């Protein structure tokens, strides 16, 4: 038995009343809850409201207000399902970033004694400085566009969380704050600076991916 538009709207209204204003998760939960209600109505031959209360009761624990962990910012309070999703995405990002940084830095360290590699790295650094300067502009424009969209998703929140940290680091790197070399003769490579730049570069890429996923979802619901 398919639910009516009014019944779907009632499910959405109830989720919003319980603090679920993240559009991507709300979209998923409406689909799950509606499907469960349809099955419950068909099997037990009951009307919408009794089936709704039975099904919604199983989701109460997931909609209970919860506070985020420190790495997400203690000021974020949202339904448990939101905090769990944000934590899962952020933990995966942090772990992948650290592993990627370790592998790339290890490769840099292994090749740092090669004169040709040091020369190439010198020119790569000059390009990176310009790229990070360009990234500052892209981040600011993205932030303004995201603000105007008015839609909140788990991806937009993760992007916003990293925004305030991203811009200062972009400025520092673009001004040479993490120079790869201790001296101008490019003989001594600062591996710590290379590691910091690689790690931060990865997190910038990850932020861009979150931004893309946000707009991909926005386009998806526009087609529905």
N, CA, C and O of each residue as an XYZ file, in Angstrom:
896
protein
N       0.844     -1.195      0.000
C       0.000      0.000      0.000
C       0.884      1.251      0.000
O       1.651      1.469      0.938
N       0.780      2.057     -1.032
C       1.589      3.262     -1.151
C       1.011      4.390     -0.287
O      -0.203      4.584     -0.224
N       1.901      5.121      0.370
C       1.468      6.241      1.193
C       1.114      7.438      0.314
O       1.646      7.601     -0.784
N       0.215      8.259      0.815
C      -0.176      9.470      0.090
C       0.859     10.574      0.325
O       1.720     10.459      1.198
N       0.762     11.629     -0.458
C       1.673     12.774     -0.296
C       1.516     13.393      1.087
O       2.502     13.806      1.698
N       0.285     13.460      1.584
C       0.025     14.029      2.908
C       0.682     13.187      3.999
O       1.213     13.728      4.969
N       0.646     11.867      3.841
C       1.260     10.981      4.832
C       2.788     11.099      4.812
O       3.429     11.067      5.862
N       3.363     11.233      3.624
C       4.809     11.448      3.498
C       5.198     12.772      4.156
O       6.212     12.856      4.849
N       4.381     13.803      3.933
C       4.638     15.115      4.534
C       4.565     15.042      6.058
O       5.308     15.732      6.756
N       3.668     14.204      6.565
C       3.534     14.048      8.017
C       4.801     13.424      8.603
O       5.265     13.829      9.669
N       5.351     12.442      7.904
C       6.608     11.813      8.341
C       7.726     12.856      8.371
O       8.488     12.940      9.335
N       7.811     13.646      7.302
C       8.856     14.680      7.226
C       8.691     15.704      8.344
O       9.671     16.094      8.979
N       7.468     16.137      8.586
C       7.196     17.123      9.634
C       7.617     16.585     11.001
O       8.175     17.322     11.813
N       7.354     15.318     11.252
C       7.720     14.701     12.529
C       9.234     14.624     12.689
O       9.753     14.857     13.781
N       9.939     14.304     11.623
C      11.405     14.243     11.671
C      11.998     15.624     11.957
O      12.937     15.752     12.741
N      11.445     16.646     11.319
C      11.931     18.017     11.538
C      11.674     18.440     12.982
O      12.516     19.093     13.598
N      10.505     18.069     13.524
C      10.187     18.384     14.919
C      11.175     17.730     15.873
O      11.414     18.237     16.970
N      11.747     16.610     15.459
C      12.732     15.905     16.282
C      14.166     16.361     15.994
O      15.125     15.715     16.417
N      14.302     17.460     15.281
C      15.620     18.055     15.072
C      16.372     17.588     13.851
O      17.527     17.969     13.659
N      15.745     16.766     13.013
C      16.438     16.265     11.824
C      16.227     17.241     10.662
O      15.295     17.088      9.872
N      17.101     18.240     10.571
C      16.998     19.225      9.493
C      18.142     19.098      8.490
O      18.399     20.014      7.709
N      18.824     17.959      8.520
C      19.861     17.666      7.531
C      19.185     16.982      6.342
O      18.690     15.861      6.457
N      19.171     17.663      5.213
C      18.343     17.240      4.092
C      18.691     15.850      3.569
O      17.788     15.095      3.207
N      19.976     15.490      3.519
C      20.349     14.184      2.972
C      19.880     13.042      3.858
O      19.356     12.043      3.365
N      20.070     13.187      5.179
C      19.615     12.142      6.097
C      18.094     12.111      6.192
O      17.495     11.041      6.303
N      17.478     13.274      6.149
C      16.009     13.329      6.180
C      15.428     12.618      4.964
O      14.441     11.890      5.070
N      16.043     12.834      3.818
C      15.616     12.190      2.575
C      15.703     10.666      2.706
O      14.794      9.948      2.288
N      16.803     10.180      3.291
C      16.996      8.735      3.483
C      15.978      8.166      4.457
O      15.372      7.127      4.199
N      15.793      8.863      5.591
C      14.906      8.341      6.627
C      13.447      8.335      6.191
O      12.704      7.411      6.522
N      13.037      9.348      5.458
C      11.652      9.361      4.960
C      11.397      8.125      4.112
O      10.352      7.485      4.225
N      12.359      7.798      3.267
C      12.226      6.624      2.402
C      12.161      5.342      3.221
O      11.314      4.484      2.972
N      13.067      5.209      4.212
C      13.091      4.005      5.058
C      11.802      3.869      5.867
O      11.164      2.816      5.874
N      11.431      4.955      6.549
C      10.252      4.914      7.419
C       8.980      4.679      6.610
O       8.116      3.905      7.024
N       8.860      5.333      5.475
C       7.678      5.143      4.622
C       7.565      3.692      4.164
O       6.473      3.124      4.158
N       8.688      3.096      3.781
C       8.680      1.693      3.336
C       8.266      0.764      4.468
O       7.486     -0.166      4.264
N       8.798      1.021      5.673
C       8.450      0.185      6.828
C       6.975      0.326      7.184
O       6.325     -0.657      7.540
N       6.448      1.534      7.089
C       5.024      1.757      7.380
C       4.147      1.036      6.359
O       3.145      0.420      6.722
N       4.520      1.111      5.096
C       3.758      0.428      4.046
C       3.712     -1.076      4.284
O       2.669     -1.707      4.115
N       4.848     -1.646      4.679
C       4.906     -3.086      4.969
C       4.045     -3.411      6.181
O       3.291     -4.384      6.169
N       4.158     -2.594      7.230
C       3.392     -2.813      8.460
C       1.886     -2.730      8.184
O       1.123     -3.547      8.699
N       1.455     -1.764      7.387
C       0.039     -1.617      7.051
C      -0.470     -2.813      6.260
O      -1.600     -3.258      6.459
N       0.363     -3.336      5.361
C      -0.052     -4.460      4.517
C      -0.122     -5.760      5.305
O      -1.072     -6.529      5.161
N       0.896     -6.004      6.147
C       0.963     -7.273      6.881
C      -0.074     -7.329      8.000
O      -0.777     -8.328      8.152
N      -0.167     -6.250      8.785
C      -1.048     -6.263      9.952
C      -2.431     -5.689      9.653
O      -3.305     -5.673     10.520
N      -2.623     -5.214      8.409
C      -3.909     -4.663      7.980
C      -4.409     -3.573      8.926
O      -5.537     -3.621      9.416
N      -3.547     -2.595      9.167
C      -3.896     -1.471     10.025
C      -3.776     -0.182      9.214
O      -3.202     -0.174      8.126
N      -4.322      0.900      9.754
C      -4.287      2.187      9.052
C      -2.928      2.880      9.249
O      -2.037      2.358      9.919
N      -2.803      4.043      8.659
C      -1.510      4.741      8.656
C      -1.026      5.123     10.050
O       0.115      4.823     10.399
N      -1.862      5.776     10.857
C      -1.405      6.304     12.139
C      -0.917      5.221     13.104
O       0.153      5.388     13.689
N      -1.660      4.106     13.301
C      -1.124      3.052     14.167
C       0.214      2.509     13.651
O       1.138      2.271     14.428
N       0.303      2.319     12.346
C       1.550      1.821     11.756
C       2.673      2.845     11.937
O       3.820      2.480     12.196
N       2.334      4.119     11.797
C       3.337      5.179     11.960
C       3.920      5.159     13.368
O       5.139      5.215     13.534
N       3.064      5.081     14.382
C       3.544      5.094     15.769
C       4.420      3.879     16.073
O       5.422      3.990     16.779
N       4.038      2.728     15.540
C       4.824      1.508     15.773
C       6.210      1.635     15.144
O       7.225      1.356     15.781
N       6.229      2.058     13.895
C       7.508      2.179     13.177
C       8.363      3.304     13.751
O       9.567      3.139     13.948
N       7.737      4.446     14.018
C       8.501      5.595     14.513
C       9.136      5.308     15.866
O      10.199      5.837     16.190
N       8.474      4.463     16.654
C       9.005      4.105     17.972
C      10.358      3.405     17.852
O      11.208      3.537     18.733
N      10.556      2.660     16.762
C      11.830      1.952     16.561
C      12.963      2.907     16.166
O      14.137      2.547     16.243
N      12.609      4.110     15.748
C      13.611      5.099     15.331
C      13.897      6.146     16.406
O      14.742      7.018     16.204
N      13.209      6.073     17.538
C      13.358      7.101     18.571
C      14.790      7.218     19.084
O      15.284      8.323     19.309
N      15.450      6.087     19.268
C      16.827      6.115     19.786
C      17.765      6.847     18.827
O      18.674      7.557     19.257
N      17.535      6.667     17.518
C      18.381      7.319     16.517
C      18.122      8.825     16.422
O      18.968      9.576     15.937
N      16.957      9.255     16.884
C      16.597     10.674     16.808
C      16.817     11.407     18.127
O      16.518     12.596     18.245
N      17.338     10.694     19.111
C      17.608     11.302     20.414
C      18.740     12.327     20.293
O      19.755     12.037     19.660
N      18.590     13.522     20.887
C      19.649     14.543     20.808
C      20.969     14.032     21.372
O      21.005     13.382     22.417
N      22.034     14.331     20.673
C      23.365     13.865     21.060
C      24.380     14.967     20.790
O      24.183     15.802     19.907
N      25.469     14.963     21.559
C      26.519     15.971     21.381
C      27.689     15.363     20.633
O      28.044     14.204     20.849
N      28.281     16.147     19.756
C      29.374     15.639     18.930
C      30.652     15.466     19.729
O      30.822     16.061     20.793
N      31.556     14.636     19.199
C      32.869     14.431     19.802
C      33.731     15.670     19.583
O      33.382     16.553     18.800
N      34.860     15.722     20.287
C      35.720     16.914     20.251
C      36.204     17.246     18.844
O      36.303     18.420     18.486
N      36.512     16.207     18.029
C      37.073     16.487     16.707
C      36.040     17.060     15.730
O      36.390     17.497     14.634
N      34.762     17.053     16.137
C      33.720     17.685     15.319
C      33.315     19.044     15.873
O      32.624     19.818     15.209
N      33.754     19.325     17.101
C      33.354     20.573     17.748
C      32.255     20.298     18.759
O      31.195     19.779     18.409
N      32.508     20.645     20.009
C      31.568     20.346     21.091
C      30.251     21.122     20.986
O      29.275     20.775     21.652
N      30.219     22.144     20.173
C      29.020     22.986     20.093
C      27.928     22.393     19.214
O      26.850     22.977     19.102
N      28.181     21.247     18.590
C      27.198     20.646     17.686
C      26.321     19.646     18.434
O      26.804     18.629     18.931
N      25.036     19.947     18.507
C      24.051     19.044     19.107
C      23.019     18.725     18.038
O      22.432     19.626     17.438
N      22.802     17.432     17.805
C      21.890     16.994     16.743
C      21.416     15.582     17.067
O      21.958     14.951     17.974
N      20.413     15.068     16.342
C      19.996     13.682     16.555
C      21.170     12.711     16.421
O      22.107     12.948     15.658
N      21.101     11.625     17.171
C      22.200     10.657     17.211
C      22.594     10.170     15.820
O      23.780      9.994     15.541
N      21.621      9.952     14.954
C      21.919      9.451     13.608
C      22.775     10.452     12.821
O      23.598     10.055     11.996
N      22.577     11.746     13.078
C      23.370     12.791     12.415
C      24.798     12.782     12.941
O      25.754     12.799     12.165
N      24.940     12.754     14.276
C      26.274     12.745     14.893
C      27.051     11.515     14.460
O      28.246     11.599     14.175
N      26.375     10.364     14.410
C      27.038      9.124     13.978
C      27.527      9.234     12.536
O      28.637      8.802     12.224
N      26.714      9.804     11.660
C      27.101      9.942     10.255
C      28.279     10.911     10.111
O      29.239     10.628      9.395
N      28.197     12.048     10.795
C      29.283     13.030     10.735
C      30.585     12.449     11.281
O      31.654     12.644     10.702
N      30.484     11.732     12.402
C      31.676     11.129     13.015
C      32.296     10.091     12.099
O      33.518     10.024     11.962
N      31.449      9.278     11.470
C      31.941      8.240     10.565
C      32.684      8.845      9.378
O      33.770      8.386      9.022
N      32.102      9.872      8.768
C      32.734     10.531      7.619
C      34.037     11.211      8.014
O      35.025     11.145      7.282
N      34.037     11.873      9.183
C      35.231     12.603      9.622
C      36.349     11.645     10.025
O      37.513     11.887      9.707
N      36.007     10.559     10.720
C      37.022      9.577     11.113
C      37.670      8.944      9.886
O      38.885      8.754      9.839
N      36.839      8.621      8.892
C      37.370      8.038      7.659
C      38.308      9.022      6.958
O      39.351      8.638      6.429
N      37.916     10.297      6.965
C      38.756     11.327      6.347
C      40.095     11.447      7.071
O      41.146     11.494      6.432
N      40.059     11.499      8.408
C      41.284     11.647      9.193
C      42.219     10.463      9.006
O      43.423     10.640      8.821
N      41.666      9.253      9.055
C      42.487      8.051      8.912
C      43.114      7.979      7.527
O      44.310      7.716      7.395
N      42.307      8.212      6.495
C      42.825      8.182      5.121
C      43.894      9.249      4.923
O      44.915      9.001      4.281
N      43.657     10.436      5.475
C      44.611     11.533      5.346
C      45.945     11.225      5.992
O      46.996     11.508      5.417
N      45.910     10.645      7.188
C      47.151     10.316      7.894
C      47.938      9.228      7.174
O      49.161      9.311      7.065
N      47.237      8.209      6.684
C      47.905      7.127      5.946
C      48.511      7.671      4.655
O      49.655      7.361      4.323
N      47.746      8.480      3.931
C      48.233      9.076      2.684
C      49.464      9.945      2.940
O      50.450      9.873      2.207
N      49.394     10.767      3.989
C      50.509     11.647      4.337
C      51.754     10.839      4.691
O      52.857     11.187      4.271
N      51.587      9.773      5.454
C      52.722      8.936      5.864
C      53.411      8.313      4.653
O      54.638      8.321      4.555
N      52.608      7.769      3.728
C      53.178      7.105      2.546
C      53.910      8.104      1.653
O      55.034      7.849      1.223
N      53.269      9.245      1.375
C      53.887     10.247      0.499
C      55.151     10.825      1.136
O      56.164     11.004      0.460
N      55.089     11.117      2.444
C      56.262     11.666      3.138
C      57.410     10.668      3.146
O      58.573     11.046      3.010
N      57.077      9.395      3.305
C      58.104      8.343      3.288
C      58.787      8.292      1.924
O      60.005      8.134      1.840
N      58.000      8.424      0.857
C      58.571      8.448     -0.496
C      59.461      9.678     -0.699
O      60.536      9.588     -1.290
N      59.002     10.808     -0.207
C      59.805     12.035     -0.301
C      61.126     11.871      0.444
O      62.184     12.264     -0.047
N      61.047     11.289      1.630
C      62.256     11.103      2.441
C      63.238     10.172      1.744
O      64.447     10.403      1.769
N      62.716      9.121      1.123
C      63.578      8.167      0.429
C      64.277      8.773     -0.778
O      65.389      8.371     -1.121
N      63.625      9.744     -1.426
C      64.210     10.353     -2.625
C      64.896     11.691     -2.356
O      65.421     12.319     -3.276
N      64.893     12.127     -1.092
C      65.408     13.460     -0.768
C      66.905     13.617     -0.998
O      67.395     14.741     -1.100
N      67.638     12.513     -1.082
C      69.089     12.603     -1.304
C      69.435     12.748     -2.784
O      70.589     13.002     -3.129
N      68.453     12.590     -3.651
C      68.705     12.681     -5.093
C      68.692     14.149     -5.535
O      67.683     14.829     -5.351
N      69.790     14.652     -6.113
C      69.859     16.055     -6.554
C      68.749     16.427     -7.536
O      68.181     17.516     -7.456
N      68.443     15.515     -8.463
C      67.392     15.790     -9.450
C      66.045     15.970     -8.759
O      65.270     16.859     -9.112
N      65.775     15.126     -7.779
C      64.512     15.207     -7.051
C      64.406     16.528     -6.308
O      63.338     17.140     -6.292
N      65.500     16.982     -5.688
C      65.481     18.253     -4.955
C      65.193     19.421     -5.896
O      64.482     20.358     -5.534
N      65.748     19.358     -7.101
C      65.501     20.420     -8.085
C      64.036     20.434     -8.515
O      63.407     21.489     -8.596
N      63.505     19.234     -8.789
C      62.089     19.121     -9.178
C      61.191     19.615     -8.053
O      60.215     20.324     -8.294
N      61.529     19.234     -6.811
C      60.729     19.636     -5.654
C      60.723     21.154     -5.486
O      59.722     21.734     -5.064
N      61.828     21.784     -5.812
C      61.918     23.244     -5.721
C      60.882     23.903     -6.635
O      60.200     24.844     -6.227
N      60.768     23.413     -7.859
C      59.791     23.977     -8.803
C      58.358     23.594     -8.421
O      57.422     24.369     -8.616
N      58.206     22.382     -7.875
C      56.886     21.951     -7.400
C      56.412     22.866     -6.282
O      55.238     23.231     -6.221
N      57.336     23.235     -5.395
C      56.981     24.126     -4.285
C      56.480     25.474     -4.797
O      55.510     26.014     -4.266
N      57.126     26.017     -5.816
C      56.702     27.298     -6.382
C      55.281     27.215     -6.942
O      54.489     28.148     -6.807
N      54.975     26.071     -7.579
C      53.626     25.863     -8.121
C      52.612     25.733     -6.993
O      51.510     26.279     -7.066
N      53.003     24.994     -5.936
C      52.105     24.772     -4.798
C      51.726     26.094     -4.137
O      50.571     26.292     -3.759
N      52.692     26.995     -3.998
C      52.411     28.296     -3.382
C      51.319     29.037     -4.140
O      50.437     29.644     -3.533
N      51.379     28.988     -5.456
C      50.366     29.659     -6.287
C      49.022     28.939     -6.189
O      47.969     29.576     -6.172
N      49.068     27.608     -6.125
C      47.830     26.826     -6.039
C      47.088     27.099     -4.740
O      45.864     27.227     -4.733
N      47.836     27.189     -3.635
C      47.196     27.453     -2.352
C      46.618     28.863     -2.309
O      45.590     29.089     -1.671
N      47.258     29.803     -2.974
C      46.717     31.160     -3.060
C      45.396     31.150     -3.832
O      44.439     31.824     -3.450
N      45.355     30.383     -4.917
C      44.123     30.235     -5.693
C      43.047     29.542     -4.868
O      41.863     29.859     -4.981
N      43.475     28.585     -4.031
C      42.536     27.837     -3.197
C      41.804     28.751     -2.226
O      40.623     28.544     -1.948
N      42.502     29.768     -1.703
C      41.865     30.723     -0.792
C      40.657     31.372     -1.467
O      39.583     31.477     -0.873
N      40.843     31.800     -2.698
C      39.760     32.450     -3.454
C      38.606     31.475     -3.686
O      37.439     31.827     -3.520
N      38.952     30.238     -4.075
C      37.933     29.212     -4.334
C      37.142     28.914     -3.068
O      35.920     28.780     -3.118
N      37.836     28.807     -1.922
C      37.171     28.529     -0.650
C      36.191     29.642     -0.280
O      35.070     29.370      0.149
N      36.613     30.884     -0.445
C      35.752     32.012     -0.097
C      34.511     32.059     -0.985
O      33.404     32.294     -0.499
N      34.696     31.838     -2.278
C      33.562     31.822     -3.212
C      32.620     30.665     -2.878
O      31.401     30.833     -2.871
N      33.196     29.483     -2.600
C      32.392     28.300     -2.259
C      31.580     28.539     -1.001
O      30.418     28.144     -0.915
N      32.198     29.187     -0.027
C      31.509     29.485      1.229
C      30.311     30.390      0.987
O      29.237     30.159      1.544
N      30.482     31.415      0.165
C      29.386     32.345     -0.128
C      28.252     31.652     -0.887
O      27.077     31.871     -0.595
N      28.615     30.819     -1.858
C      27.607     30.092     -2.643
C      26.856     29.110     -1.752
O      25.638     28.966     -1.861
N      27.596     28.433     -0.868
C      26.984     27.464      0.039
C      26.022     28.156      0.998
O      24.954     27.626      1.305
N      26.398     29.329      1.463
C      25.545     30.094      2.377
C      24.228     30.469      1.704
O      23.176     30.464      2.343
N      24.286     30.788      0.433
C      23.092     31.205     -0.302
C      22.170     30.038     -0.640
O      20.987     30.245     -0.913
N      22.696     28.814     -0.625
C      21.879     27.655     -1.001
C      20.802     27.337      0.028
O      19.758     26.786     -0.319
N      21.050     27.685      1.309
C      20.082     27.522      2.405
C      19.827     26.060      2.792
O      19.173     25.807      3.804
N      20.322     25.107      2.022
C      20.114     23.696      2.350
C      21.266     23.183      3.204
O      22.434     23.435      2.907
N      20.925     22.462      4.269
C      21.958     21.909      5.152
C      22.027     20.399      4.984
O      21.017     19.703      5.093
N      23.229     19.899      4.717
C      23.462     18.458      4.630
C      24.649     18.109      5.516
O      25.347     18.999      6.004
N      24.878     16.819      5.725
C      26.059     16.409      6.497
C      27.328     16.871      5.796
O      28.320     17.195      6.448
N      27.296     16.901      4.469
C      28.475     17.312      3.699
C      28.743     18.809      3.848
O      29.897     19.218      3.975
N      27.701     19.623      3.836
C      27.903     21.073      3.976
C      28.410     21.416      5.372
O      29.210     22.337      5.535
N      27.948     20.677      6.380
C      28.407     20.915      7.750
C      29.888     20.571      7.887
O      30.641     21.315      8.515
N      30.312     19.453      7.305
C      31.725     19.072      7.355
C      32.590     20.087      6.616
O      33.704     20.386      7.047
N      32.087     20.614      5.513
C      32.832     21.653      4.793
C      32.957     22.911      5.650
O      34.035     23.497      5.747
N      31.848     23.324      6.272
C      31.869     24.528      7.102
C      32.774     24.372      8.318
O      33.418     25.330      8.746
N      32.821     23.152      8.877
C      33.673     22.895     10.040
C      35.143     23.121      9.717
O      35.908     23.594     10.558
N      35.530     22.780      8.498
C      36.939     22.901      8.121
C      37.279     24.263      7.517
O      38.451     24.583      7.320
N      36.252     25.062      7.224
C      36.479     26.324      6.509
C      37.358     27.296      7.298
O      38.320     27.846      6.762
N      37.020     27.503      8.578
C      37.760     28.473      9.386
C      39.221     28.078      9.569
O      40.087     28.938      9.730
N      39.491     26.782      9.544
C      40.877     26.313      9.647
C      41.573     26.368      8.299
O      42.780     26.599      8.228
N      40.823     26.157      7.236
C      41.405     26.063      5.895
C      42.027     27.372      5.428
O      43.154     27.378      4.934
N      41.308     28.479      5.578
C      41.780     29.758      5.048
C      43.096     30.211      5.684
O      44.015     30.573      4.950
N      43.232     30.209      7.035
C      44.520     30.628      7.618
C      45.695     29.781      7.148
O      46.767     30.317      6.867
N      45.510     28.460      7.058
C      46.598     27.591      6.618
C      46.945     27.835      5.154
O      48.113     27.778      4.770
N      45.937     28.104      4.347
C      46.198     28.428      2.936
C      47.056     29.679      2.825
O      47.971     29.744      2.004
N      46.754     30.674      3.658
C      47.530     31.917      3.649
C      48.969     31.643      4.068
O      49.906     32.124      3.431
N      49.147     30.865      5.144
C      50.492     30.556      5.650
C      51.317     29.826      4.599
O      52.477     30.164      4.362
N      50.705     28.812      3.965
C      51.432     28.031      2.957
C      51.737     28.875      1.730
O      52.839     28.807      1.186
N      50.764     29.675      1.289
C      50.975     30.495      0.090
C      52.048     31.560      0.305
O      52.666     32.022     -0.654
N      52.271     31.950      1.560
C      53.314     32.931      1.880
C      54.654     32.274      2.203
O      55.608     32.946      2.593
N      54.712     30.950      2.035
C      55.977     30.245      2.263
C      56.214     29.840      3.696
O      57.349     29.553      4.077
N      55.165     29.809      4.503
C      55.313     29.454      5.911
C      55.764     28.033      6.146
O      56.316     27.723      7.202
N      55.535     27.151      5.166
C      55.984     25.762      5.263
C      56.973     25.468      4.133
O      56.778     24.539      3.349
N      58.018     26.258      4.065
C      59.019     26.072      3.009
C      59.641     24.680      3.089
O      59.981     24.204      4.172
N      59.787     24.031      1.924
C      60.336     22.674      1.885
C      61.835     22.631      2.182
O      62.379     21.569      2.485
N      62.501     23.781      2.096
C      63.963     23.792      2.218
C      64.414     24.695      3.362
O      63.839     25.757      3.602
N      65.458     24.247      4.060
C      65.999     25.018      5.177
C      66.782     26.235      4.687
O      66.814     27.273      5.349
N      67.405     26.095      3.534
C      68.199     27.181      2.954
C      67.823     27.351      1.491
O      67.106     26.527      0.924
N      68.309     28.419      0.890
C      67.971     28.699     -0.502
C      68.704     27.801     -1.495
O      68.350     27.768     -2.673
N      69.723     27.074     -1.033
C      70.468     26.222     -1.971
C      69.837     24.841     -2.164
O      70.438     23.962     -2.781
N      68.648     24.657     -1.647
C      67.824     23.440     -1.785
C      68.572     22.146     -1.448
O      68.252     21.087     -1.989
N      69.566     22.228     -0.557
C      70.280     21.014     -0.160
C      69.574     20.291      0.981
O      69.576     19.061      1.036
N      68.985     21.033      1.870
C      68.361     20.451      3.059
C      66.839     20.550      2.976
O      66.265     21.635      3.070
N      66.203     19.401      2.798
C      64.738     19.361      2.700
C      64.126     19.246      4.092
O      64.554     18.424      4.902
N      63.131     20.069      4.360
C      62.406     19.992      5.637
C      61.251     19.006      5.458
O      60.193     19.359      4.937
N      61.466     17.779      5.894
C      60.455     16.728      5.730
C      59.169     17.077      6.478
O      58.073     16.765      6.012
N      59.303     17.724      7.636
C      58.110     18.091      8.414
C      57.224     19.065      7.635
O      55.997     18.979      7.692
N      57.859     19.999      6.900
C      57.094     20.955      6.091
C      56.416     20.257      4.922
O      55.281     20.576      4.567
N      57.127     19.299      4.325
C      56.544     18.510      3.237
C      55.327     17.741      3.749
O      54.277     17.725      3.107
N      55.480     17.099      4.920
C      54.386     16.314      5.510
C      53.177     17.198      5.808
O      52.040     16.817      5.531
N      53.429     18.388      6.377
C      52.332     19.302      6.709
C      51.588     19.755      5.457
O      50.359     19.836      5.452
N      52.334     20.049      4.401
C      51.719     20.504      3.151
C      50.923     19.389      2.482
O      49.823     19.616      1.978
N      51.491     18.170      2.482
C      50.801     17.016      1.891
C      49.512     16.728      2.653
O      48.460     16.511      2.053
N      49.606     16.729      3.986
C      48.430     16.439      4.810
C      47.353     17.502      4.615
O      46.174     17.185      4.462
N      47.769     18.754      4.620
C      46.795     19.822      4.453
C      46.209     19.820      3.047
O      45.024     20.097      2.858
N      47.046     19.507      2.067
C      46.555     19.397      0.694
C      45.495     18.322      0.562
O      44.510     18.490     -0.157
N      45.705     17.204      1.271
C      44.714     16.123      1.249
C      43.390     16.595      1.846
O      42.325     16.327      1.290
N      43.458     17.300      2.983
C      42.236     17.754      3.632
C      41.512     18.818      2.808
O      40.287     18.924      2.869
N      42.262     19.598      2.045
C      41.620     20.539      1.125
C      40.858     19.789      0.039
O      39.733     20.146     -0.314
N      41.497     18.738     -0.484
C      40.834     17.900     -1.489
C      39.582     17.261     -0.898
O      38.541     17.190     -1.552
N      39.694     16.798      0.347
C      38.554     16.168      1.011
C      37.417     17.170      1.209
O      36.248     16.827      1.030
N      37.757     18.407      1.578
C      36.739     19.454      1.737
C      36.031     19.729      0.418
O      34.814     19.910      0.375
N      36.815     19.757     -0.660
C      36.232     19.966     -1.995
C      35.287     18.825     -2.349
O      34.258     19.034     -2.991
N      35.647     17.614     -1.923
C      34.799     16.448     -2.194
C      33.479     16.561     -1.422
O      32.417     16.242     -1.957
N      33.548     17.016     -0.165
C      32.326     17.226      0.616
C      31.427     18.256     -0.059
O      30.206     18.102     -0.102
N      32.048     19.307     -0.585
C      31.288     20.353     -1.271
C      30.615     19.794     -2.522
O      29.457     20.101     -2.808
N      31.355     18.970     -3.262
C      30.789     18.341     -4.467
C      29.615     17.433     -4.096
O      28.579     17.453     -4.761
N      29.777     16.629     -3.026
C      28.711     15.716     -2.616
C      27.466     16.478     -2.180
O      26.344     16.026     -2.409
N      27.664     17.634     -1.552
C      26.524     18.469     -1.156
C      25.736     18.906     -2.389
O      24.516     18.754     -2.436
N      26.432     19.447     -3.381
C      25.739     19.939     -4.575
C      25.201     18.800     -5.436
O      24.206     18.967     -6.142
N      25.852     17.652     -5.377
C      25.332     16.479     -6.086
C      23.987     16.067     -5.490
O      23.059     15.717     -6.220
N      23.885     16.113     -4.148
C      22.619     15.784     -3.490
C      21.554     16.829     -3.816
O      20.399     16.485     -4.065
N      21.944     18.108     -3.814
C      20.994     19.182     -4.132
C      20.394     18.975     -5.519
O      19.188     19.129     -5.712
N      21.242     18.627     -6.481
C      20.756     18.366     -7.839
C      19.858     17.130     -7.873
O      18.898     17.070     -8.641
N      20.178     16.152     -7.036
C      19.394     14.915     -6.981
C      17.967     15.189     -6.520
O      17.017     14.695     -7.128
N      17.805     15.972     -5.450
C      16.449     16.221     -4.941
C      15.671     17.166     -5.855
O      14.440     17.166     -5.847
N      16.381     17.965     -6.638
C      15.690     18.828     -7.600
C      15.046     18.012     -8.712
O      14.039     18.413     -9.297
N      15.658     16.838     -8.996
C      15.125     15.981    -10.062
C      13.982     15.100     -9.584
O      13.250     14.530    -10.392
N      13.830     14.989     -8.258
C      12.785     14.112     -7.708
C      11.416     14.773     -7.854
O      10.406     14.196     -7.452
